[in-house]
């Protein structure tokens, strides 16, 4: 799992659109493992969930919305894919299939967008600010969905400025700034960075505390993603 972060306007969403083939590069090439890729073939293996999914819905029913992607890709087992996508995301087929996408709550719409992607069975999943604007229950359901995809060994890219929500999920952190790569490293090395500039404020609270204590002379690690472990380190520290 990768966490793609950076300040507003750094190019995070633009990168996602380029990978999906919804934008074409003005210059240069898109490389995968140092090889130039064919966008037409690569974009089929990527599922992109937009930050505002209601802007991408246009079908009259939930069932038709989920069926659209696999139908356009000329995949088989359309009905099975629709039921699987909906049931996996907690939008039970029997309950939601005939509902209008625009009658759903914000959290349900976010899950419908993910169901539409799951139905296409991509290898890569890109989530653009997946929990933005959702309440606690809605955020929890989205995060649980992402965890389940990771258990299935799917490659997940999360685009977010909310580091506190996702930093414990991700193996690597990628930081963009003004359209360029500023930092790419594993999560623990990232947290050991002394200066994180504009994104430091979005770190989890317990990591902020650890970083403050280290600056005051405490010889403690700051790359702790588990809050309880951080609390134990602070409680056991001998001044």
C-alpha contacts under 8 A as a table, 3 or more apart, distances in Angstrom:
res1	aa1	res2	aa2	distance
1	X	150	X	7.23
1	X	155	X	6.03
1	X	156	X	4.78
1	X	157	X	5.89
1	X	158	X	7.62
1	X	169	X	7.02
1	X	170	X	4.69
1	X	171	X	5.53
1	X	172	X	6.73
2	X	156	X	6.24
2	X	157	X	4.73
2	X	158	X	6.18
2	X	170	X	5.37
2	X	171	X	6.13
2	X	172	X	4.98
2	X	173	X	5.87
2	X	174	X	7.18
3	X	157	X	5.91
3	X	158	X	4.88
3	X	159	X	6.04
3	X	160	X	7.18
3	X	166	X	7.42
3	X	167	X	7.31
3	X	170	X	6.00
3	X	171	X	7.97
3	X	172	X	6.32
3	X	173	X	4.86
3	X	174	X	6.07
4	X	12	X	6.83
4	X	157	X	6.86
4	X	158	X	5.93
4	X	159	X	4.73
4	X	160	X	6.44
4	X	173	X	6.13
4	X	174	X	4.79
4	X	175	X	6.02
4	X	176	X	7.54
5	X	12	X	6.87
5	X	159	X	5.94
5	X	160	X	5.43
5	X	161	X	5.49
5	X	163	X	7.93
5	X	173	X	7.46
5	X	174	X	6.18
5	X	175	X	4.99
5	X	176	X	6.36
6	X	10	X	6.00
6	X	12	X	7.32
6	X	160	X	7.93
6	X	161	X	6.42
6	X	175	X	5.19
6	X	176	X	5.03
6	X	177	X	6.03
6	X	198	X	7.72
6	X	199	X	6.52
7	X	10	X	5.66
7	X	161	X	7.13
7	X	176	X	7.68
7	X	177	X	6.81
7	X	198	X	6.45
7	X	199	X	6.75
8	X	11	X	7.91
9	X	12	X	7.58
9	X	178	X	6.75
9	X	179	X	7.81
10	X	176	X	5.61
10	X	177	X	4.63
10	X	178	X	4.42
10	X	179	X	5.01
10	X	180	X	7.51
11	X	14	X	5.05
11	X	15	X	6.07
11	X	176	X	6.79
11	X	177	X	7.38
11	X	178	X	6.71
11	X	179	X	4.81
11	X	180	X	7.75
12	X	15	X	5.31
12	X	16	X	6.60
12	X	159	X	6.69
12	X	176	X	6.94
12	X	179	X	7.93
13	X	16	X	5.02
13	X	17	X	6.24
13	X	128	X	6.96
13	X	159	X	7.50
14	X	17	X	5.10
14	X	18	X	6.18
14	X	23	X	7.67
15	X	18	X	5.05
15	X	19	X	6.24
16	X	19	X	5.14
16	X	20	X	6.22
16	X	48	X	7.59
16	X	126	X	7.16
17	X	20	X	5.09
17	X	21	X	6.06
17	X	22	X	5.05
17	X	23	X	5.46
18	X	21	X	5.04
18	X	22	X	6.00
18	X	23	X	4.82
18	X	24	X	6.01
18	X	25	X	6.82
19	X	22	X	7.74
19	X	30	X	7.75
19	X	39	X	7.80
19	X	43	X	6.82
19	X	46	X	7.84
20	X	23	X	7.66
20	X	39	X	7.74
20	X	42	X	7.76
20	X	43	X	4.85
20	X	46	X	6.26
20	X	47	X	7.60
20	X	48	X	7.06
21	X	24	X	6.38
21	X	39	X	5.98
21	X	40	X	7.46
21	X	43	X	5.92
25	X	28	X	6.64
25	X	29	X	7.07
25	X	30	X	7.90
29	X	36	X	6.58
30	X	36	X	5.98
30	X	37	X	6.44
31	X	34	X	5.27
31	X	35	X	5.08
31	X	36	X	4.50
31	X	37	X	5.91
32	X	35	X	5.24
32	X	36	X	6.38
32	X	37	X	6.42
37	X	42	X	6.83
38	X	41	X	5.59
38	X	42	X	6.02
39	X	42	X	4.99
39	X	43	X	5.66
40	X	43	X	5.72
40	X	44	X	6.95
41	X	44	X	5.63
41	X	45	X	7.33
42	X	45	X	5.47
42	X	46	X	6.99
43	X	46	X	5.20
43	X	47	X	7.96
44	X	47	X	7.74
44	X	73	X	7.94
44	X	122	X	6.95
45	X	121	X	7.93
45	X	122	X	4.55
45	X	123	X	5.20
45	X	124	X	6.10
46	X	122	X	5.35
46	X	123	X	6.22
46	X	124	X	4.67
46	X	125	X	5.88
46	X	126	X	7.32
47	X	117	X	5.36
47	X	118	X	7.83
47	X	120	X	7.87
47	X	122	X	5.85
47	X	123	X	7.88
47	X	124	X	6.09
47	X	125	X	4.82
47	X	126	X	6.06
48	X	117	X	7.22
48	X	125	X	6.08
48	X	126	X	4.75
48	X	127	X	6.13
48	X	128	X	7.66
49	X	53	X	7.05
49	X	113	X	6.08
49	X	114	X	6.25
49	X	117	X	7.50
49	X	125	X	7.80
49	X	126	X	6.18
49	X	127	X	4.98
49	X	128	X	6.14
49	X	130	X	7.58
50	X	53	X	5.43
50	X	113	X	7.90
50	X	127	X	6.65
50	X	128	X	5.33
50	X	129	X	7.69
50	X	130	X	7.71
51	X	127	X	7.59
51	X	128	X	5.07
51	X	129	X	5.33
51	X	130	X	6.04
51	X	132	X	7.30
52	X	55	X	5.89
52	X	56	X	7.74
52	X	110	X	7.82
53	X	56	X	5.40
53	X	57	X	6.78
53	X	109	X	6.49
53	X	110	X	6.06
53	X	113	X	6.04
54	X	57	X	5.40
54	X	101	X	7.74
54	X	102	X	7.03
54	X	109	X	6.61
57	X	65	X	6.93
57	X	101	X	6.93
57	X	102	X	7.94
58	X	65	X	7.32
59	X	62	X	7.42
59	X	64	X	5.98
59	X	65	X	5.28
59	X	100	X	7.98
59	X	101	X	7.60
60	X	64	X	6.94
60	X	65	X	7.52
60	X	100	X	5.59
60	X	101	X	7.07
61	X	64	X	5.30
61	X	65	X	6.27
61	X	97	X	6.64
61	X	98	X	5.28
61	X	99	X	5.32
61	X	100	X	4.51
61	X	101	X	6.05
62	X	65	X	5.05
62	X	66	X	6.34
62	X	96	X	6.61
62	X	97	X	5.06
62	X	98	X	6.07
62	X	99	X	5.70
62	X	100	X	5.82
62	X	101	X	5.36
62	X	112	X	7.50
63	X	66	X	5.40
63	X	67	X	6.16
63	X	82	X	6.64
63	X	93	X	7.96
63	X	96	X	7.87
63	X	97	X	4.64
63	X	98	X	6.40
64	X	67	X	5.02
64	X	68	X	6.09
65	X	68	X	5.42
65	X	69	X	7.85
65	X	101	X	7.74
65	X	116	X	6.97
66	X	69	X	6.57
66	X	70	X	7.91
66	X	82	X	5.74
66	X	85	X	7.59
66	X	86	X	7.97
66	X	112	X	7.51
66	X	113	X	7.96
66	X	115	X	6.55
66	X	116	X	4.30
66	X	117	X	7.83
66	X	119	X	6.82
67	X	70	X	5.81
67	X	71	X	6.03
67	X	78	X	6.37
67	X	79	X	7.44
67	X	81	X	7.71
67	X	82	X	5.82
67	X	116	X	7.23
67	X	119	X	7.52
68	X	71	X	5.19
68	X	72	X	6.14
68	X	116	X	7.93
69	X	72	X	5.29
69	X	73	X	6.29
69	X	116	X	6.73
69	X	117	X	7.53
69	X	119	X	7.55
69	X	120	X	6.38
70	X	73	X	5.00
70	X	74	X	6.06
70	X	75	X	5.23
70	X	76	X	7.68
70	X	78	X	6.51
70	X	81	X	7.94
70	X	119	X	6.57
70	X	120	X	5.21
71	X	74	X	4.95
71	X	75	X	6.10
71	X	78	X	6.93
72	X	75	X	7.78
75	X	78	X	6.91
75	X	120	X	7.82
77	X	80	X	5.29
77	X	81	X	6.11
78	X	81	X	5.08
78	X	82	X	6.18
79	X	82	X	5.09
79	X	83	X	6.25
80	X	83	X	5.27
80	X	84	X	6.03
81	X	84	X	5.04
81	X	85	X	5.99
81	X	118	X	7.94
81	X	119	X	4.75
81	X	120	X	7.44
82	X	85	X	5.26
82	X	86	X	6.21
82	X	115	X	7.78
82	X	116	X	7.67
82	X	119	X	5.80
83	X	86	X	5.30
83	X	87	X	5.96
83	X	92	X	7.90
83	X	93	X	5.67
84	X	87	X	5.28
84	X	88	X	5.87
84	X	119	X	6.91
85	X	88	X	5.28
85	X	89	X	6.43
85	X	114	X	7.81
85	X	115	X	4.32
85	X	116	X	6.55
85	X	117	X	7.74
85	X	118	X	5.29
85	X	119	X	5.03
86	X	89	X	5.37
86	X	90	X	6.36
86	X	91	X	4.93
86	X	92	X	5.78
86	X	93	X	5.82
86	X	112	X	7.11
86	X	115	X	5.33
87	X	90	X	5.10
87	X	91	X	5.51
87	X	92	X	4.75
87	X	93	X	6.10
88	X	91	X	7.51
88	X	115	X	7.34
89	X	92	X	7.95
89	X	111	X	5.89
89	X	112	X	7.47
89	X	114	X	7.33
89	X	115	X	6.07
89	X	145	X	6.76
90	X	111	X	7.89
91	X	95	X	7.31
91	X	96	X	6.07
91	X	108	X	7.43
91	X	111	X	7.58
91	X	112	X	7.44
92	X	95	X	5.42
92	X	96	X	5.99
92	X	97	X	7.69
93	X	96	X	5.41
93	X	97	X	5.05
94	X	97	X	6.16
95	X	98	X	7.68
96	X	99	X	5.21
99	X	103	X	7.04
99	X	104	X	7.92
100	X	103	X	5.29
100	X	104	X	7.15
101	X	104	X	5.67
101	X	109	X	6.70
101	X	112	X	7.80
102	X	109	X	7.78
104	X	107	X	7.92
104	X	108	X	5.61
104	X	109	X	5.81
105	X	108	X	5.09
105	X	109	X	6.08
106	X	109	X	5.10
106	X	110	X	6.24
106	X	134	X	6.94
107	X	110	X	5.09
107	X	111	X	6.34
107	X	134	X	6.21
107	X	138	X	5.09
107	X	139	X	7.79
108	X	111	X	5.00
108	X	112	X	6.04
108	X	138	X	7.99
109	X	112	X	4.88
109	X	113	X	6.28
110	X	113	X	5.27
110	X	114	X	6.57
110	X	130	X	7.44
110	X	142	X	7.96
111	X	114	X	4.98
111	X	115	X	6.08
111	X	142	X	7.07
112	X	115	X	4.88
112	X	116	X	6.20
113	X	116	X	5.17
113	X	117	X	6.58
114	X	117	X	5.07
114	X	118	X	6.17
115	X	118	X	5.01
115	X	119	X	6.16
116	X	119	X	5.35
116	X	120	X	7.00
117	X	120	X	5.39
117	X	121	X	6.85
117	X	122	X	7.23
118	X	121	X	5.07
118	X	122	X	7.00
122	X	125	X	6.99
123	X	154	X	5.87
123	X	155	X	6.43
124	X	154	X	6.24
124	X	155	X	4.84
124	X	156	X	5.95
124	X	157	X	7.70
125	X	154	X	7.34
125	X	155	X	6.23
125	X	156	X	4.84
125	X	157	X	6.17
126	X	156	X	5.98
126	X	157	X	4.71
126	X	158	X	5.95
126	X	159	X	7.45
127	X	130	X	5.51
127	X	156	X	7.76
127	X	157	X	6.27
127	X	158	X	4.90
127	X	159	X	5.96
128	X	158	X	6.27
128	X	159	X	4.72
128	X	160	X	6.63
129	X	132	X	5.52
129	X	158	X	7.18
129	X	159	X	5.50
129	X	160	X	4.86
129	X	161	X	7.69
130	X	142	X	7.12
130	X	158	X	7.66
130	X	159	X	7.84
130	X	160	X	7.76
131	X	134	X	5.60
131	X	138	X	7.45
131	X	139	X	5.19
131	X	142	X	6.86
134	X	137	X	7.82
134	X	138	X	5.40
134	X	139	X	5.79
135	X	138	X	5.24
135	X	139	X	6.11
136	X	139	X	5.16
136	X	140	X	6.12
137	X	140	X	5.14
137	X	141	X	6.34
138	X	141	X	5.31
138	X	142	X	6.41
139	X	142	X	5.25
139	X	143	X	6.16
140	X	143	X	5.19
140	X	144	X	6.10
141	X	144	X	5.08
141	X	145	X	6.26
142	X	145	X	5.08
142	X	146	X	6.35
143	X	146	X	5.06
143	X	147	X	6.22
144	X	147	X	5.03
144	X	148	X	6.26
145	X	148	X	5.14
145	X	149	X	6.39
146	X	149	X	5.16
146	X	150	X	6.33
146	X	156	X	7.73
147	X	150	X	5.07
147	X	151	X	6.30
147	X	169	X	7.68
148	X	151	X	5.01
148	X	152	X	6.48
149	X	152	X	5.07
149	X	153	X	6.70
149	X	154	X	5.65
149	X	156	X	7.73
150	X	153	X	5.03
150	X	154	X	5.31
150	X	155	X	6.96
150	X	156	X	6.96
151	X	154	X	7.43
158	X	166	X	7.98
160	X	163	X	6.83
161	X	199	X	7.23
161	X	202	X	6.83
162	X	165	X	5.80
162	X	166	X	7.19
162	X	202	X	5.71
162	X	203	X	7.57
163	X	166	X	5.50
163	X	167	X	5.39
163	X	202	X	5.52
163	X	203	X	5.33
163	X	204	X	6.77
164	X	167	X	6.00
164	X	202	X	6.21
164	X	203	X	5.11
164	X	204	X	4.11
164	X	205	X	7.56
165	X	168	X	7.65
165	X	204	X	7.65
166	X	169	X	5.31
166	X	170	X	6.63
167	X	170	X	5.58
167	X	187	X	7.27
167	X	225	X	7.12
168	X	225	X	5.38
168	X	226	X	7.38
170	X	173	X	7.21
170	X	187	X	6.96
171	X	186	X	5.78
171	X	187	X	5.67
172	X	184	X	7.17
172	X	185	X	5.64
172	X	186	X	4.16
172	X	187	X	5.15
173	X	183	X	7.71
173	X	184	X	5.73
173	X	185	X	5.62
173	X	186	X	5.96
173	X	187	X	5.80
173	X	190	X	6.93
174	X	181	X	7.52
174	X	182	X	7.77
174	X	183	X	5.73
174	X	184	X	4.45
174	X	185	X	6.75
175	X	181	X	6.23
175	X	182	X	5.45
175	X	183	X	4.98
175	X	184	X	6.36
176	X	179	X	6.22
176	X	180	X	5.46
176	X	181	X	4.71
176	X	182	X	5.28
176	X	183	X	7.07
177	X	180	X	5.35
177	X	181	X	6.42
177	X	182	X	5.95
181	X	184	X	7.49
185	X	189	X	6.39
185	X	190	X	6.06
186	X	189	X	5.54
186	X	190	X	6.16
187	X	190	X	5.03
187	X	191	X	6.33
187	X	223	X	7.71
188	X	191	X	5.23
188	X	192	X	6.48
188	X	223	X	4.91
188	X	224	X	7.50
189	X	192	X	5.14
189	X	193	X	6.73
189	X	223	X	7.25
190	X	193	X	5.43
190	X	223	X	7.82
191	X	222	X	6.41
191	X	223	X	4.89
192	X	221	X	7.89
192	X	222	X	6.14
192	X	223	X	5.87
193	X	196	X	6.60
195	X	200	X	7.81
196	X	199	X	5.86
196	X	200	X	5.10
197	X	200	X	5.73
198	X	201	X	6.95
199	X	202	X	5.63
199	X	203	X	7.29
200	X	203	X	5.60
203	X	207	X	6.51
203	X	208	X	6.44
204	X	207	X	5.44
204	X	208	X	6.48
205	X	208	X	5.07
205	X	209	X	6.38
206	X	209	X	5.09
206	X	210	X	6.33
206	X	227	X	5.89
206	X	230	X	6.63
206	X	231	X	7.76
207	X	210	X	4.99
207	X	211	X	6.13
207	X	222	X	6.17
207	X	223	X	7.34
207	X	224	X	6.89
207	X	225	X	7.45
207	X	230	X	7.75
208	X	211	X	5.14
208	X	212	X	6.22
209	X	212	X	5.14
209	X	213	X	6.21
210	X	213	X	5.16
210	X	214	X	6.17
210	X	220	X	7.43
210	X	221	X	7.43
210	X	222	X	5.37
210	X	230	X	7.50
211	X	214	X	5.13
211	X	215	X	6.29
211	X	222	X	5.87
212	X	215	X	5.17
212	X	216	X	6.42
213	X	216	X	5.00
213	X	217	X	6.58
213	X	218	X	5.52
214	X	217	X	5.13
214	X	218	X	4.51
214	X	219	X	6.13
214	X	220	X	6.30
214	X	221	X	7.96
214	X	222	X	7.73
215	X	218	X	7.12
220	X	233	X	7.69
221	X	224	X	6.97
224	X	227	X	7.45
224	X	229	X	7.10
224	X	230	X	6.20
225	X	230	X	7.87
226	X	229	X	5.38
226	X	230	X	6.41
227	X	230	X	5.05
227	X	231	X	6.19
228	X	231	X	4.98
228	X	232	X	6.21
229	X	232	X	5.10
229	X	233	X	6.28
230	X	233	X	5.14
230	X	234	X	6.34
231	X	234	X	5.21
231	X	235	X	6.09
232	X	235	X	5.04
232	X	236	X	6.02
233	X	236	X	5.32
233	X	237	X	6.05
234	X	237	X	5.30
